[in-house]
C-alpha cells in the first residue's frame, strides 16, 4: 500500500513544497495570463476562483485523495505554479500526476520536466508505485507530445470527459508508466535534464 505523506522534493531548478493556504497570493501572481487556462475547466486568475480551488485541494489532501504541491523556482524563490498527485489508489499502488500549471514566464524551461522527474522518482523509487497515470486534453497536442516524450504509453480516450474553459466538452487521453518501464525512462530523463553525470554524482530525489 502506498503511504502518501506531505513531502518536499528538491531538484536543481525547482522545489516542490506541500501547498498551504498562505500560498494563495503567490499562486495568483503566477496565474495571471489567460493563456495558462485554455485547457482547464476554469481559469484561476481571479482570487475567488483560486481560493476555491486551493481550498478544495486542501480538502482532498486531508481526505488522502490528492497531494498538492506548489512549484518553487529555486533561483528566485518565486512560486511558478502547481502540480500534484491525485486519484491516489494506495491499495493498488497507483496514482496520477496532474493538475499541473505554470506561469507563462516558466514555459519552455526545464521546470516542468524536472517536476515530472521528481514526482515520478518519488512515486516509483520511494513510495513503491507500480503504475503512474497522466492525462491531458485530446486537443492539447503540446501536452500530448510532452507526455509521450517521457515514454508514457497511451491507454485510451475518455469521450466527453469534462467541460473546460469556454464551455467546450473535452475528451481526455490517458497515459501510464509502470514500474517495469520506469528504470529506462529514469535514465533518459536524467540524461535529458542533467546531461552526462560521473559515477556517484548525487541526483535530485
C-alpha positions as CSV (number, residue, x, y, z in Angstrom):
1,X,0.0,0.0,0.0
2,X,1.3,3.5,-0.9
3,X,2.0,5.6,2.2
4,X,1.3,9.1,0.8
5,X,2.6,11.8,3.2
6,X,3.4,15.5,2.8
7,X,6.9,15.8,1.4
8,X,9.3,18.4,-0.1
9,X,11.0,17.3,-3.3
10,X,14.2,19.2,-4.3
11,X,15.7,19.4,-7.7
12,X,18.3,21.5,-9.5
13,X,15.9,24.1,-10.7
14,X,12.7,23.6,-8.7
15,X,11.5,22.7,-5.2
16,X,8.1,21.1,-4.7
17,X,6.5,22.1,-1.4
18,X,3.2,21.0,0.1
19,X,0.5,23.5,-0.8
20,X,-0.7,25.7,2.0
21,X,-3.4,28.5,2.3
22,X,-0.7,31.1,2.6
23,X,0.5,30.3,-0.9
24,X,-2.7,32.0,-2.3
25,X,-1.2,35.4,-3.2
26,X,1.9,34.0,-4.8
27,X,-0.2,31.5,-6.8
28,X,-2.4,34.3,-8.0
29,X,0.7,36.3,-9.1
30,X,1.8,33.3,-11.3
31,X,-1.6,32.7,-12.7
32,X,-2.4,36.0,-14.4
33,X,-2.1,35.1,-18.1
34,X,-5.3,33.8,-19.7
35,X,-3.2,31.5,-22.0
36,X,-2.5,29.3,-19.0
37,X,-6.1,28.3,-18.7
38,X,-7.0,27.3,-22.2
39,X,-7.2,23.6,-21.3
40,X,-8.6,23.9,-17.8
41,X,-12.2,23.7,-16.6
42,X,-12.0,27.2,-15.1
43,X,-9.4,30.0,-15.1
44,X,-7.7,30.6,-11.8
45,X,-6.6,34.2,-12.4
46,X,-9.3,35.6,-10.2
47,X,-9.0,35.5,-6.4
48,X,-12.3,33.9,-5.8
49,X,-11.7,31.0,-8.2
50,X,-8.1,30.5,-7.0
51,X,-9.2,30.5,-3.3
52,X,-12.0,27.9,-4.0
53,X,-9.5,25.7,-6.0
54,X,-6.9,25.9,-3.3
55,X,-9.4,25.1,-0.5
56,X,-10.7,22.1,-2.4
57,X,-7.1,20.9,-3.0
58,X,-6.5,21.0,0.8
59,X,-9.8,19.2,1.5
60,X,-8.8,16.5,-1.0
61,X,-5.4,16.3,0.7
62,X,-6.9,15.9,4.1
63,X,-9.0,13.0,2.7
64,X,-5.9,11.3,1.3
65,X,-7.2,11.7,-2.3
66,X,-4.6,14.3,-3.5
67,X,-1.2,15.6,-2.5
68,X,-0.9,19.1,-4.0
69,X,2.4,21.0,-4.4
70,X,3.5,24.5,-5.2
71,X,6.3,24.7,-7.7
72,X,9.1,27.0,-6.4
73,X,11.8,28.3,-8.7
74,X,14.9,27.7,-6.6
75,X,17.0,30.5,-8.1
76,X,14.4,33.2,-7.2
77,X,12.2,31.6,-4.6
78,X,9.2,32.6,-6.8
79,X,6.2,30.3,-6.9
80,X,5.9,29.3,-10.6
81,X,2.7,27.2,-10.4
82,X,1.3,24.0,-9.0
83,X,1.2,20.2,-9.6
84,X,0.0,17.3,-7.6
85,X,-0.5,13.6,-7.1
86,X,-4.2,12.8,-7.5
87,X,-6.6,9.9,-8.0
88,X,-4.5,8.0,-5.4
89,X,-5.3,4.3,-5.1
90,X,-3.0,3.3,-2.2
91,X,-4.2,-0.3,-2.0
92,X,-3.4,-0.8,-5.7
93,X,-0.1,1.1,-5.6
94,X,-1.2,3.6,-8.2
95,X,-1.7,7.3,-8.6
96,X,-1.9,10.1,-11.2
97,X,0.3,13.1,-11.8
98,X,-1.6,16.1,-13.0
99,X,-3.5,19.3,-12.4
100,X,-0.2,21.0,-13.4
101,X,0.1,24.6,-14.5
102,X,2.9,27.1,-14.7
103,X,3.0,30.8,-15.2
104,X,3.9,31.7,-18.8
105,X,7.4,33.1,-17.8
106,X,8.3,29.5,-17.0
107,X,7.0,27.9,-20.2
108,X,9.7,26.2,-22.4
109,X,12.1,25.9,-19.5
110,X,13.4,22.8,-17.7
111,X,11.0,23.4,-14.8
112,X,8.1,21.3,-15.9
113,X,10.3,18.4,-17.0
114,X,12.1,18.4,-13.6
115,X,8.8,18.5,-11.8
116,X,7.8,15.3,-13.7
117,X,11.1,13.7,-12.9
118,X,10.8,14.5,-9.2
119,X,7.3,13.3,-8.9
120,X,7.9,10.1,-10.9
121,X,11.1,9.3,-9.0
122,X,9.3,9.8,-5.6
123,X,6.4,7.7,-6.7
124,X,8.3,4.7,-8.0
125,X,11.6,4.8,-6.1
126,X,10.3,5.9,-2.6
127,X,6.6,5.2,-2.5
128,X,6.8,1.9,-4.4
129,X,4.1,2.7,-7.0
130,X,3.6,0.1,-9.8
131,X,1.6,2.5,-12.1
132,X,1.5,6.2,-12.6
133,X,-1.1,7.8,-14.8
134,X,-1.1,11.1,-16.7
135,X,-3.9,12.6,-18.7
136,X,-4.5,15.5,-21.0
137,X,-7.0,17.2,-23.3
138,X,-7.2,15.2,-26.6
139,X,-6.8,18.5,-28.5
140,X,-3.7,19.6,-26.5
141,X,-1.0,18.4,-28.9
142,X,1.8,20.1,-27.0
143,X,0.9,18.3,-23.8
144,X,0.4,15.0,-25.5
145,X,3.8,15.2,-27.2
146,X,5.5,16.1,-23.9
147,X,3.9,13.1,-22.1
148,X,4.9,10.8,-25.0
149,X,8.5,12.1,-24.8
150,X,8.6,10.8,-21.3
151,X,8.0,7.3,-22.6
152,X,4.4,7.0,-21.2
153,X,2.1,4.7,-23.2
154,X,-1.3,5.8,-24.4
155,X,-4.0,3.8,-22.8
156,X,-7.2,5.2,-24.2
157,X,-9.7,8.0,-24.7
158,X,-12.4,9.1,-22.3
159,X,-15.0,10.7,-24.5
160,X,-16.9,13.8,-23.2
161,X,-14.9,13.6,-20.0
162,X,-15.3,17.1,-18.8
163,X,-16.4,20.6,-19.7
164,X,-13.5,23.1,-19.9
165,X,-13.0,26.9,-20.1
166,X,-15.4,28.4,-22.6
167,X,-17.9,25.5,-22.3
168,X,-16.2,23.1,-24.7
169,X,-16.8,19.4,-24.0
170,X,-13.4,17.8,-23.6
171,X,-12.2,14.3,-24.5
172,X,-9.3,13.2,-22.3
173,X,-6.4,11.0,-23.4
174,X,-4.9,8.7,-20.7
175,X,-1.3,7.6,-20.5
176,X,0.6,5.5,-18.0
177,X,4.1,4.4,-16.9
178,X,4.6,1.2,-15.0
179,X,7.3,0.1,-12.5
180,X,8.9,-2.1,-15.2
181,X,9.2,0.8,-17.6
182,X,10.4,3.3,-15.1
183,X,14.1,2.4,-14.9
184,X,14.8,3.0,-18.6
185,X,12.6,6.2,-18.5
186,X,14.5,7.4,-15.5
187,X,17.8,7.1,-17.3
188,X,16.5,9.0,-20.3
189,X,15.1,11.8,-18.1
190,X,18.3,12.2,-16.1
191,X,20.3,12.4,-19.3
192,X,17.9,15.0,-20.8
193,X,17.7,17.1,-17.7
194,X,21.2,16.9,-16.2
195,X,23.5,15.7,-19.0
196,X,26.4,13.2,-18.6
197,X,27.0,12.6,-15.0
198,X,30.0,11.0,-13.4
199,X,29.6,7.9,-11.2
200,X,28.5,8.8,-7.7
201,X,27.1,12.2,-8.6
202,X,24.1,12.8,-6.4
203,X,20.8,13.2,-8.2
204,X,17.6,15.0,-7.1
205,X,15.2,12.6,-5.5
